[in-house]
Amino acid sequence: MSAWFFEALMLLAFGCSWPASIAKSLRTRFVRGKSPTFMVIVLAGYLCGIVHKLLNPPGAEAGFLAGHVLWLYVLDMALVGFDLALYVLFRKNAEPRAA
């Protein structure tokens, strides 16, 4: 198996967690417990991955997946950025009441 395959799986796995976090923030409009520092660190990590891919593009023999891993970084970065924006938007909201 190619390293590109496992890199894509890693990005897909990490990317699956952000929609759940975003959905919870949108549903409850409450973000206590989320760490903006953590999200900024994750964004920086994805940015480093993007820069790496731009500086070291895959060769023609690498295949379809290798050429598209960059877009998984961009998608994950967009999800984290959106979650961070929700944090900024909802950070002063009071805790929701228990039903």
N, C-alpha and C positions, 0 to 999 in steps of 0.2 A: 504494500500500500504506500501511496505517496504521502509525504508530509503535508501536502496541500489538503488532502482529504481530512486529515486529523485537525488541521488548523480550521478548516471550514466547520467541522463538527463542534469544535470548541466554541467558535463564534456563534453558531446556531444555539448551542446549549446556553451560553450566557445571554444571548438575545431573547430567549424564551422567558426569562425571568422578568424582564423589564415591562412587557405589556401587562402582566399581572399587577405589578407595582403601580403602573400608570392607572389601570382600571380602578384599583382600590382608592387611589387619591381622587380620581374624578367622581367616584361613587360617594365617598365620605366627605370630601373637601377638607380632609384632615391629614397632616403629614408628620405629626409628632412621632419620633423614633427613627425618622429618616435622617441620614447624615449628608449634608451638602458637601462636606469635605471629602467623604468617600466618593460621592458622585463625580466631583471634580477630578479626583485621582483616577477614577475609571475612565473619564473622558480623556485625560492626559495619556493613559495607556493605549486607548484606541487611536488617538492621534499619532502616537509613536508607531503603532502598527501600520497606519496609513502611510506615514513618511517612509517607513522601511519598504513597503510595497512599491512606492513611487521611485525610491532610489535603487531598488533591486527588482525590476520587473521580471516576471517569469519568462523563460525562453519559449520558443514556438513548440518545442517538444513537451512542454509541461502539461498541456491539455486544457480542456474547457474550464474545469473547476479552478485551476490556478489563476486563470485570467479574471475570475469573478470573485475571488476571496476579498479583494479590495472593497467591493460593494457590500459585503457582509460587515466589514469594519465601519463603513459609512452608515449603514442601517442601524447597527448597534449604537454608534455614537449619537445618531439622531434620537433614538429611544431614550438614552440616558440624558441627553440634553433636554428633551421634552419633560422627563420626570423631574429634572432639576428646575425647569421653569415652573412646573406645578408646585414644587416646594416653595419657591419664591412667592408665588401667587397665594398659596394657602397657609403659609407659615404662621400667620397671626390668628387663624381661625381657632375658635374654642373647640375643645374635645366634644365629639358627638355624644349625645345622651344614650344610655343603654335602653333598649326597647322593653 
